[in-house]
Amino acid sequence: MKKLIELRESQNVTQVELARLLNKPQSYVSKVEILERRLDVIELIDWLSVLKTNIAEFIS
């Protein structure tokens, strides 16, 4: 999840902004980032899409 946090922060997106773009509560983003909640593949793709990042780029 460190990579997801770095990606979000590199784009100057707050947890609140990301949550709004995902139509989720801010607590959802927080729980993912502190490893209380796991993302499934679909959620990861949605997260990366909002941050305009291709999954292949993210994985490599």
N, C-alpha and C positions, 0 to 999 in steps of 0.2 A: 504494500500500500504506500510505501514511501515514494515510489515512482509516481503514483497518482497524485499525491500531495504536491510533489515537485512540479508536475505538469500543471496542476491547477494554479499554484503560486506563480509559476513562470508566465502565466497569462494574466496575472493580477486579478484573478477571480476569487472572490471570497466564498466561504462555505454557504453563506446565505444566497449569494447570486447563483451558485451552482445548483443548489436545491430548488430555487425558483425555476431555473431552466429545465430541470428534470421533473418538475411538478411533484416534488417530494418535500417533506419537512426538513429543516436544517439538521435536525437530530439524525436523520438518515445518513447524511453526508458525514457527520461527525462519527457516528458509529462505524461506518465503513473505514474511515481514516484511522480510528484507534483500534481496529480489528475486533470490534464487538459484533460486527455483522460482515458476512461474506457476500461478494457480488457473484451472481451467476453470469454466464457468458453474455446473455442478452442485456443484462444490466450494465456490464462492462462496455459493451458496444454502444449503448445509449450514452453512458458517461463520456466515452471518448468522442462520440459524435458531437455532443454539446461543446466539448473542448476542441473541436475541429482537428482531431487526431485520428489517423488511420490505425487500425488495430495492428497491422503488420509493422508499422513504424514503432508503435508502443512496445511490442514484444521484442523487437530486435535490439 
